[in-house]
Amino acid sequence: DVCSSDLILYFLIFSFSLIIKNSFIYTYICFIIFLKIFFNKLKNKKFILAVSTGIDSIVMLDIFQKLKTDYNIEIIVAHVNHQVREESKIEEEYIIKYCLDNNIKCYTQKLNFENYNNFEAIAREKRYQFMFKLYEEIKADYLVLAHHANDNIETIIMRMLRGSSLTGYSGMQEVSNYNNKCIIRPLLNISK
């Protein structure tokens, strides 16, 4: 099973270890230990990493890059340029160059918006469409997102304000399955 119960168990163990001691260095070490356990089951798999130039996705990319050779995993970077800020082009060029320098396949997409009403929701939908299409085209095993604990708190609050089910109030999940696509969020229990 792509999103196995073993994977969920590893995330729970990792999450518990973060509760014990909440420091950046300890968190980073626990994350590496978690990934080493996790990756034993995921050798020779293909991961799409959703990468912006935010600290969360860059840390995630760095960790996966360090584990790439030891576990014979294939890393594919997917970047979406919203073309909203002046820095967007520079950020896209940085990611492309980083991937070229580190022998990582990189796919980018530029988004265009006719209007900015409900920008966040439309941008999120377009990002997911791009990622899921890429997932199918390259036959990926996992889509890895760099959502962190602060993102999850925001999601829970938004769902509470809008009214949601009990499942919705639990927020994002570390491991989820969407239309037979396994999404993992390894940073979900780490605060920014």
C-alpha positions as CSV (number, residue, x, y, z in Angstrom):
1,D,0.0,0.0,0.0
2,V,1.4,3.4,-1.0
3,C,0.4,5.1,2.2
4,S,0.9,2.2,4.6
5,S,0.1,2.1,8.3
6,D,3.8,1.6,8.9
7,L,4.5,5.0,7.4
8,I,1.9,6.6,9.6
9,L,3.4,4.8,12.7
10,Y,6.8,6.2,11.8
11,F,5.3,9.7,11.7
12,L,3.7,9.2,15.1
13,I,7.0,8.1,16.6
14,F,8.7,11.0,15.1
15,S,6.1,13.4,16.3
16,F,6.3,12.1,19.8
17,S,10.1,12.6,19.8
18,L,9.5,16.2,19.0
19,I,7.2,16.7,22.0
20,I,10.0,15.5,24.3
21,K,12.4,18.2,23.4
22,N,11.6,21.2,21.2
23,S,14.8,22.7,19.9
24,F,15.9,23.2,16.3
25,I,19.0,21.0,16.5
26,Y,17.2,18.2,18.3
27,T,14.3,18.5,15.8
28,Y,16.7,18.3,12.8
29,I,18.5,15.2,14.3
30,C,15.1,13.5,15.0
31,F,14.0,14.3,11.5
32,I,17.1,12.7,10.1
33,I,16.6,9.6,12.3
34,F,13.0,9.4,11.3
35,L,13.9,9.6,7.6
36,K,16.5,6.9,8.0
37,I,13.9,4.6,9.5
38,F,11.3,5.7,7.0
39,F,13.6,5.4,4.0
40,N,14.5,1.8,4.7
41,K,11.0,1.1,3.5
42,L,11.3,3.6,0.6
43,K,14.5,2.7,-1.1
44,N,14.4,3.1,-4.9
45,K,11.3,5.3,-4.8
46,K,10.6,8.5,-6.7
47,F,9.7,11.6,-4.7
48,I,8.3,14.9,-6.1
49,L,9.3,17.7,-3.7
50,A,7.2,20.9,-3.9
51,V,9.9,23.6,-3.5
52,S,9.7,27.3,-3.2
53,T,12.5,29.4,-1.8
54,G,11.0,29.4,1.7
55,I,13.1,28.1,4.5
56,D,10.8,25.1,5.1
57,S,11.0,23.7,1.5
58,I,14.7,24.5,1.3
59,V,15.4,22.6,4.5
60,M,13.3,19.7,3.2
61,L,15.2,19.7,-0.1
62,D,18.5,19.7,1.7
63,I,17.6,16.7,3.9
64,F,16.3,14.7,0.9
65,Q,19.4,15.7,-1.1
66,K,21.6,14.3,1.8
67,L,19.7,11.0,1.8
68,K,19.5,10.6,-2.0
69,T,22.6,8.5,-2.5
70,D,22.4,6.4,0.6
71,Y,18.8,5.3,-0.2
72,N,18.9,5.4,-4.0
73,I,15.9,7.6,-4.2
74,E,15.0,9.8,-7.1
75,I,14.2,13.4,-6.2
76,I,12.2,15.6,-8.6
77,V,11.7,19.2,-7.7
78,A,8.5,20.9,-8.7
79,H,8.3,24.7,-8.5
80,V,5.4,27.0,-9.2
81,N,6.1,30.6,-10.1
82,H,3.0,32.7,-9.3
83,Q,4.4,35.7,-11.1
84,V,3.0,38.0,-8.5
85,R,6.1,39.4,-6.8
86,E,9.2,40.9,-8.5
87,E,11.3,38.3,-6.8
88,S,9.4,35.4,-8.4
89,K,11.6,35.2,-11.5
90,I,14.8,35.3,-9.4
91,E,13.5,32.6,-7.1
92,E,12.6,30.3,-10.0
93,E,16.0,30.9,-11.6
94,Y,17.7,30.0,-8.2
95,I,15.8,26.7,-7.9
96,I,16.5,25.8,-11.5
97,K,20.2,26.5,-11.0
98,Y,20.3,24.6,-7.7
99,C,18.8,21.6,-9.4
100,L,21.2,21.7,-12.3
101,D,24.2,22.0,-10.0
102,N,22.9,19.1,-7.9
103,N,21.8,16.8,-10.8
104,I,18.1,17.0,-9.8
105,K,15.3,17.0,-12.3
106,C,13.3,20.2,-12.0
107,Y,9.8,21.0,-13.4
108,T,8.4,24.5,-13.2
109,Q,5.1,26.1,-14.0
110,K,4.2,29.8,-14.3
111,L,0.8,30.8,-13.2
112,N,-1.2,33.6,-14.7
113,F,-4.1,35.3,-12.9
114,E,-6.8,37.4,-14.6
115,N,-7.9,38.7,-11.3
116,Y,-6.8,38.4,-7.7
117,N,-10.1,37.6,-6.1
118,N,-9.6,34.6,-3.8
119,F,-6.0,34.4,-5.0
120,E,-4.8,32.0,-2.3
121,A,-7.5,29.4,-3.0
122,I,-7.1,29.6,-6.8
123,A,-3.2,29.5,-6.5
124,R,-3.4,26.4,-4.2
125,E,-5.8,24.7,-6.7
126,K,-3.5,25.4,-9.6
127,R,-0.4,24.2,-7.7
128,Y,-2.0,20.9,-6.8
129,Q,-3.2,20.4,-10.4
130,F,0.4,20.9,-11.6
131,M,1.8,18.5,-8.9
132,F,-0.8,15.8,-9.5
133,K,-0.4,16.0,-13.3
134,L,3.4,15.7,-12.8
135,Y,2.9,12.8,-10.3
136,E,1.0,10.8,-12.9
137,E,3.3,11.7,-15.9
138,I,6.5,10.6,-14.2
139,K,4.9,7.8,-12.2
140,A,6.0,9.2,-8.8
141,D,5.6,7.3,-5.6
142,Y,5.3,10.2,-3.3
143,L,4.5,13.9,-3.3
144,V,6.4,15.7,-0.5
145,L,5.1,19.0,0.8
146,A,6.9,21.2,3.3
147,H,3.9,22.2,5.4
148,H,4.9,22.8,9.0
149,A,3.1,23.1,12.3
150,N,2.3,26.8,11.9
151,D,0.6,26.0,8.5
152,N,-1.4,23.3,10.2
153,I,-2.6,25.6,13.0
154,E,-3.6,28.1,10.3
155,T,-5.5,25.3,8.5
156,I,-7.3,24.2,11.6
157,I,-8.4,27.8,12.5
158,M,-9.6,28.4,9.0
159,R,-11.6,25.2,9.0
160,M,-13.1,26.1,12.4
161,L,-14.1,29.6,11.2
162,R,-15.7,28.1,8.0
163,G,-17.3,25.2,9.9
164,S,-16.0,21.7,9.2
165,S,-16.4,18.1,10.2
166,L,-14.5,16.6,13.1
167,T,-12.0,15.2,10.6
168,G,-11.5,18.7,9.2
169,Y,-10.8,20.1,12.6
170,S,-7.8,17.7,13.0
171,G,-6.0,19.7,10.3
172,M,-3.6,18.3,7.7
173,Q,-2.3,14.8,8.0
174,E,1.4,13.8,7.8
175,V,0.5,11.0,5.4
176,S,-2.6,11.2,3.2
177,N,-3.9,9.6,0.1
178,Y,-5.6,11.6,-2.6
179,N,-6.8,9.8,-5.7
180,N,-4.2,7.1,-5.2
181,K,-1.4,9.6,-4.8
182,C,0.5,9.5,-1.5
183,I,1.2,12.9,0.0
184,I,3.7,13.2,2.8
185,R,4.4,16.2,5.0
186,P,7.5,15.3,7.0
187,L,7.8,18.8,8.6
188,L,4.2,19.0,9.8
189,N,5.0,18.7,13.5
190,I,7.9,21.1,13.4
191,S,7.2,24.8,14.0
192,K,8.7,27.3,11.7
